[in-house]
Each structure stands twice: as structure tokens, then as C-alpha cells.
């Protein structure tokens, strides 16, 4: 199974509870990030969401790239396809 931090890397989009958001800021948590540091900001039209390291720490992998946060929110990170 892929760890959440690996799934976050270079994600263009994040599916949050079935709603698609475009990532605007993404910082894969490392040893320098603290609980209150924002690691993800995303937007869908006028709607904005943000998650801190505390929000994503301990996320449970449900398979197929879906992760459940402690809050119960379901996340899935997606990368846009490039056609050559």
C-alpha cells in the first residue's frame, strides 16, 4: 500500500469526500513540519479547503489510493494526465 505522504507527492487534484478540488499548495510532511503547519490547500470554484499535518497524520489507507483521516474525511490524491 502507498503511504499518504507518497500519494500526496505532485498531486494536481484531491478528492475530498467525493468532491474534486485542485491543489494550490502542497507540502509533503517531513521531520521539519509541525502539527499546525498547513500541508494542503485546495480550491473548487469559491470553495477552499486546508489540512494541517495534524489533520493528515495517522491517516488510514483503505486501498485504491483512498485514505481516511481521523476526522472521518476521505481523501484521494490524483495527478493530471499528460498526453504527448
C-alpha positions as CSV (number, residue, x, y, z in Angstrom):
1,X,0.0,0.0,0.0
2,X,1.1,3.5,-0.8
3,X,1.7,5.8,2.2
4,X,-0.4,9.0,2.3
5,X,2.8,11.1,2.0
6,X,3.8,9.3,-1.2
7,X,0.3,9.7,-2.6
8,X,0.4,13.5,-1.9
9,X,3.6,14.0,-3.9
10,X,3.0,16.1,-7.0
11,X,-0.8,15.6,-6.8
12,X,-2.7,18.0,-9.0
13,X,-6.1,17.2,-7.5
14,X,-7.5,15.9,-4.3
15,X,-10.9,14.2,-4.0
16,X,-12.4,15.0,-0.5
17,X,-15.5,13.1,0.4
18,X,-16.3,12.7,-3.3
19,X,-15.7,16.4,-4.2
20,X,-12.9,17.3,-6.6
21,X,-10.5,20.1,-5.6
22,X,-7.5,21.5,-7.4
23,X,-4.4,21.6,-5.2
24,X,-3.0,25.1,-4.8
25,X,-0.4,24.4,-2.1
26,X,1.1,21.0,-1.2
27,X,3.8,20.3,1.2
28,X,4.6,16.6,1.9
29,X,5.1,16.4,5.7
30,X,8.7,15.7,6.8
31,X,10.7,15.9,10.0
32,X,10.5,19.8,9.9
33,X,6.8,20.2,9.7
34,X,4.8,20.5,12.9
35,X,1.2,19.7,13.8
36,X,-0.1,23.1,12.9
37,X,1.7,23.5,9.6
38,X,-0.6,23.6,6.6
39,X,0.4,20.8,4.2
40,X,-2.5,21.0,1.7
41,X,-4.6,23.9,0.4
42,X,-7.1,23.2,-2.5
43,X,-9.8,25.1,-4.3
44,X,-13.0,24.2,-6.2
45,X,-14.5,27.4,-7.5
46,X,-15.1,29.7,-4.5
47,X,-14.7,26.8,-2.0
48,X,-11.3,26.4,-0.3
49,X,-10.1,23.7,2.0
50,X,-6.9,23.3,4.0
51,X,-5.4,20.5,6.0
52,X,-2.6,20.6,8.6
53,X,-0.1,18.0,9.4
54,X,-2.2,17.2,12.4
55,X,-5.2,16.5,10.1
56,X,-3.3,14.0,7.9
57,X,-1.1,12.3,10.5
58,X,-2.3,8.8,11.2
59,X,-4.4,8.6,8.0
60,X,-5.7,5.1,7.4
61,X,-5.2,3.6,3.9
62,X,-8.4,2.0,2.7
63,X,-6.9,0.7,-0.6
64,X,-7.2,2.0,-4.1
65,X,-5.5,5.3,-3.1
66,X,-8.2,6.3,-0.6
67,X,-7.2,7.5,2.9
68,X,-9.5,8.1,5.9
69,X,-8.4,10.9,8.2
70,X,-9.0,10.9,12.0
71,X,-11.9,13.4,11.3
72,X,-13.5,10.7,9.0
73,X,-12.9,12.7,5.8
74,X,-11.9,10.5,2.8
75,X,-9.1,11.7,0.6
76,X,-7.7,10.5,-2.7
77,X,-4.8,12.3,-4.5
78,X,-4.8,12.5,-8.3
79,X,-2.3,13.6,-10.9
80,X,-3.4,15.1,-14.2
81,X,-2.5,13.0,-17.3
82,X,-0.1,14.4,-19.9
83,X,-0.8,13.5,-23.5
84,X,2.2,13.5,-25.8
